[in-house]
Amino acid sequence: METNNITKSVQNTFANITRYPQEILTLSADLEEDLGIDSVKLSEIIAVLAEDYNFPTSLDLSSIKARNIQDVVHIIEQQVAEQNEESVATDISTSQPAIPQPDIKKSYEHFIGKVVFISETNSALGKELIQFFTKNGAHVTSDINSSIDFYIENTLQTFSGSLKAISSEQWESGFDTNVVGFHSNALQISKGMRKKGGGKIISLSSTSTQQYTPGHSFIAAIHSATASLTRYLCVELANFNIQVNCVSVGNVPATEIAHVVGQLLQQQSKFINGTTIVVDRGQNWTTR
């Protein structure tokens, strides 16, 4: 599969430049804290990948930020997807009369004027969500206030490694940031949603909660807790016309995740409540 090839290519590039063994180059490894990769070294790695995957020369490589190797994979996948779309569009335009393309913004016209709060916006996914919402007419706020219509819980403080490598302090910090933080934000934001007559809350999880993934014990435990909290919030907020769902993310481009989130926030999705949508192209089953 193309996604697996890109992942291997990215990890091989990291290994070639850093000289680190493949065993520690996990997708969730923090570039700075776990691997000691600063912005200069990251730019060097991105430059090599940009050449391998023919990034457009107009792209400012120095502006690309990544927290872990998974973020870099998402960046490459997004660029490849965009290049494939452009290639298909070129082939179509040269072989037959132009076909009217769907107005993407029109399909999300319900978002126009809506206020969105995203708990974490520095990752590749966080940035993609900001771009997705603003492109479709929504306003992304950095402050929790009573005007919020959609709340996306995207916070994740990660520690990779085996269970014995994670300290008690890391467990406490992780649950405080991700689970307690989600609970606190949801209760505060839902007060404003009640006054507005409703709203939607989506938490982002990962498929490591459903199958063993080496080095992901911390992530799996945190996300299992947030997924359970999502279901309980669904029940307690249902009477206020507030839908609460979870999106479990696999190794897929951030653009795909953003569009799934967008679909769950549509008015037509109001009967989807308290569930977890898995977005992994079926990898969770094909790898079992």
JOBEL-V444390 format. One record per pair of residues at least 4 apart in sequence whose ideal C-beta (glycine too) atoms are under 6 Angstrom apart, sorted by the first residue. I is the first residue (numbers start at 1). GAP is how many residues later the second one is. Records with the same first field share a line. If there is no record, write none. Layout:
BEGIN
I: GAP, GAP
END
This chain:
BEGIN
3: 248
6: 70, 71
7: 66
10: 62, 63
11: 14
13: 32, 35, 36
14: 4, 11
15: 5, 7, 10
17: 28
20: 4, 5
26: 134, 189
27: 42, 43
28: 40, 130, 132
29: 5, 6, 39, 40, 131
30: 4, 38
31: 4, 6, 37
37: 4, 5
46: 4, 15, 18
47: 14
49: 27
50: 5, 11
53: 23
55: 4, 24
66: 5, 6
67: 4, 56
71: 52, 53
74: 50, 179, 180
75: 49
77: 176
78: 175, 177
81: 172
105: 31
108: 28, 154
110: 157
111: 25, 26, 27
112: 25
114: 24, 35
115: 24, 26, 32, 33, 34
116: 17, 22, 24, 34
117: 24, 31, 34
118: 11, 34, 36
119: 34, 35, 36
120: 6, 34, 35
121: 5, 9
122: 4
124: 130
125: 129
126: 28
128: 126, 130
129: 129
130: 10
131: 4
132: 126
133: 5, 7
144: 44, 45
146: 46
148: 41, 44
149: 50
150: 50, 115
151: 38, 50
152: 50
153: 29, 50
154: 50
155: 23, 26
157: 17, 20
158: 61
159: 7, 11, 59
160: 55
161: 4, 54
163: 54
166: 4, 52
170: 4
174: 4, 48
175: 4
176: 4
177: 4
178: 44
179: 46, 47
182: 4, 44
185: 4
186: 4, 15, 47
190: 47, 52
193: 6, 49
194: 46
198: 43, 44
199: 43
200: 43, 65
201: 43
202: 43, 59, 62
203: 23, 27, 43
204: 43
205: 18, 22, 41, 43
206: 13, 17, 43
207: 41, 43, 73, 77
208: 5, 8, 11, 12
209: 11, 14, 15
210: 74
216: 4
219: 4
227: 19, 49
230: 14, 16
231: 43
233: 4, 11
234: 10, 39, 40
237: 5
243: 30
245: 19, 30
246: 30
247: 13, 30
248: 28, 30
249: 8, 30
250: 30, 33
252: 4, 27, 29
257: 22
260: 19
264: 5
280: 4
282: 4
283: 4
END
